[in-house]
Amino acid sequence: MGNNPDRGRTITTVLGRRLGGELLRMREASGLRQSHAAEALTASVTKVTKMERGGVPMRDPDIRALCHLYGETDEAVIGRLLALARTDRDRRKAKGWWNEYPQLAAQVEYVALEDIATELRTWQLSFVPGLLQTPDYARALAVGNGAWEDLDEIETFVEARMARQARLTGERPLQLWALLHEAVLRQLVGGRDVMRAQLEHLSDMARLPNVHVQVVPFIAGAHPGMTCAFTVVSFAEAGAADVVQVDTLSTKLWLESETDAAHHNATFDRIARLGLAHSNSVTLIDSIRKEM
């Protein structure tokens, strides 16, 4: 047998940790111990510990049993937990639509969360968020990034990025609040024609009822968002904890504590107060487009 570095080690996922964290909060709110949960599942306390830490995929009957034990009767809440568990199982077994695109490997957990989220609040310093990009703009970013040299791989990446944008339309459209530094609008990506088309598309998307765009102008001065971009991913219930994703040069960093989420939400609000109103932001986008 070959050496398996994962053997004997619990593998967690962002999705699993999120689901486990919600079940943990429900258990603690009900005043019950892990031993009570283990008894309800006819399982060991060790298994309950792994579930609450996101270390194992969770079965629908187990989730329903725990919700019943903890006194949760709202089918909307239970349904969301079941959907989260299903997405996590698909992610672990490589079944989600996003797994058809190897170029999304570095983003797969973010895309999986985006697929079940209800709201995104994203602060960007240098480029238009993926959900609002045109194919040509996304292609120019991919070329400039240098992650792939093969043109077919780049085209597949662009196709995957466009597929993500279906979340902004349909029966349950994602609520998107895009907070953009003015530099995003003026950074020439792909040449003037590509940038003009991107700004026109951004202006059009900003007119959707579920898309809110704000531009933070250069004249806003120093602000707390100057050091890095980030995205806060939110879910249906007011009590459901947000998660925060921050890009670094080598990976995507996940911040999952309530403290981190509260800090980034507060920072987002502070930056937004320096931004132009939505209508004025669209006016600025159109003005810069005409200058191109």
N, C-alpha and C positions, 0 to 999 in steps of 0.2 A: 504493500500500500504506500502511496506517495504521501508526503507531508502536506497537510491541509492547514494553512495558517488560521482558518476560521474554526477548526475543530475544537470543541470544548469551550468556545467563546460565544457569548450571547450577541447576536447581531441585531441592532436596533435600527429603526428608520424614523425619519421625521414624522411620517404619518402615524406610525405605531406609537411613538412617544406622545404624540398629540392625543390619540385615542386613549392611551393608558393614563395620561394625566387627567383627562376628563373623568374617567371612571374612578381614579383616585380621589378627586375632589368630591365626587358624588358620595363615595364611601365615607369620607371623613365628615361630610355634612350630615350624613345619616347617623353618625356616632358609632359605626360598626368597625370591627377589626378585620384584618386579613383572614383570620381563622373563620369568621362568619362567611366571608365570600368563598373560601375554599370549601366549606361544608355545603354551600348552596350549589357549587359546581361539581361536587364529589371529586375534588382535586386536592392537590397539596398546596400549602402556603407558598412554597417555592414557585409554583406555577402562577399563582396570583401576583407574586412579586414581579415575575417576568412580564406578566401582562401589563401591570401598572407602569413598568419601565419601558414598554414598547418593544420588548425583546422577542415576542412570539406573535405570529398571526392569530387573530381572534375569530372564533366561530360565531355565527349569528345567534345560535341558541344560548351560548354563554353570555353574550351581551344582553340579550333579553332577560336572562335569569338574573343578572346583576342589576339591571335597571329595576326589575320587579322587587328585588331584595332591598334596594336603596330607596324605594318609594317613588321612582320616576314613572309616571303614567302618560306623559305627553308624547303622543305618537310622532310628532314632528321632531322632537329631540331624539327619540329612539331611532327614528328613520335616518336622521343625519349621522348618528353613531354607526349604524349599520352600513351606510354608504361609505363612511370613512374607513371602516374595517374592510369592506369589499375592495376599495381602491388600494388599500395597503396590501391586501392579498394579491391583487393583480400586479401591483408594483413588484412584489417579491417574486412572483412567478413570471414576470415580464409579459403581462397580458394587456396592459393599457394601450390605447391607441398611440400614445407617445413613444412606446417601445418599438414601433415600426420604424422609427427614425434614430439610427445610431448617433447621428449628429447632435441629438438632444441628451446624450448620456450625462453630461455635466449638469444639465438642468432638470433631469427627469423628476426629482422629488418636488421641485418648485412647480413644474407644469402640472403634476398630479394634484398638488394642493390648490393651484389656480383653478383646476377643473371642478373642484367642489366648493370653492370659496363663494362668498356673496359680495365681498367688497375688497378692492385693492386700493391702497393709498401709496403711491410711488413718488419718490423725490429723485429727480435725475439732474445731473450736473453737465453731462456732455452729449447725450444722445436721446433720441425719441424712444419712449418705451416700446417694447416689442409688439404689444397689442395695437399700437397705433402706427406701425411702420408700413410703408409701401414695399412691394417686392424689390424694386430697384434699390431702395435705400437699405433694406436688409441685406441685399446682395453686396452692396458696396461696403457695408460694415464687416461682412464676413471676409471679403477680400482684404480689407485693411487690417483685420484682426490677425490674419496669417495662420489661423488654426488649421485650415485645409488648403492644400494646393490643387487637389483634384476638382475640376469644375463640376463634375456630377455630384460630388459630396456637398459642394456649396449650394447647388440647386435643390438638393434634398433638404438641406437646412432651411432654405428660404421657404420651401413648400411646407415644412413643419411649422415654421413661424406663422405663416398665413393660416394654417389650420387652427392654431391657438386662438385666432381672432374671432372664431365662431362664438366664443364666450360672451362677446359684446352684443350679440343678437339672439333671437330665438325666444323660447318661452320663459326662461329664467336668466335674463341678461345680467352679467356681472356689473356691479356698480364700480366705476373706475374714476378715481380722483388722481389726475396726473399733475404734479407740481414740477414745473420745469424752469431751470435757470435760463436766462436769455441767451446764454452761450449755446444752448442746445439748438436754438433757431438759427444761429449765425455760423455754427460749425459747418463748413462746406463738405458734405459727405457725398461722394459720387459725382461731383460736378454741379454746375448751376441748374441744368435741366432736371436732374434727379432731385435736387434740393427744392426747386420750385414745386415740383409735383408732390413732394413729401409735405411741404408746408400747406399746400392746398388740401391734401388729404387730412392733415391734422386739423385744419379749420373745419372741414366737413364733419369729421368725427366728433369734434367738440360740440356740434349741434345736436348730437344724440341726447335723449333725455337722461340716459344713464352714464354719460361721460362728462366729467367736469375737468376743465383744463385751466390752470392758472400759471402765469409766467411771473417769475421773480426777476425784475429788471436789474441791470447793472447798477443803477442808481440806488438800489436798496441798501447798498453798503454791506458791512460785515454782518454775518448772521450765523446761527448755530449749525447750519447744514453745509458749511463750506468744506468740511473735511471728507465727507463720503456720501454716496448715494445709498438709498435703502428703500425697501418695500415692506409695508405692513399688510399681512394677509388676514382678513377677518372672515368670520363664519356667521351662521344664521342667528344664533341666540345671543342676547346681550351678555349672558354669563359665560359664553364660550371664549376661551383665551385666544388672543391674537398670537401670531408668530411673525417674526421679523427676519427678512433675508437681506444680507449685505454681501455685495460682490467684493472679492479680492482678486489679485492677479492670478492666483493659483486655484481658487475654489470659491464655492458659495458658502458663506458662513450663516448658520441658523441660530437665532436667538429665540429661545422658547419660554423663558420665564415671564411671569406676569410683570415683574419689575422692568425687564428690558422692553416689553411691549408698551408699558405705560410711558417709559422714558422716550421711546421713539415716536409714539403718538403725540406726546406733548411737544417734542421737537418739531414734528411735522406741522402742528398747529401754529407754532411760533413762526416758522418759515412762511406758512400760508398767509399769516397776517401782514407779511411784507410784500406779498404778491399782488399783482393787479387783479381786479375783479374779472370774473369769467368773460364777460362781454368785452372788456377792455383788452383782455389777453388775446381774444380772437381778432380784435382790431389790429393789435400789434403783429400777430402772426401774418395777417393779410398784408400789412404794410411792408414787412420784411420780405415777403414773397415777391411783391411788386418791385422791390429794389434789386432782386437777383438778376 
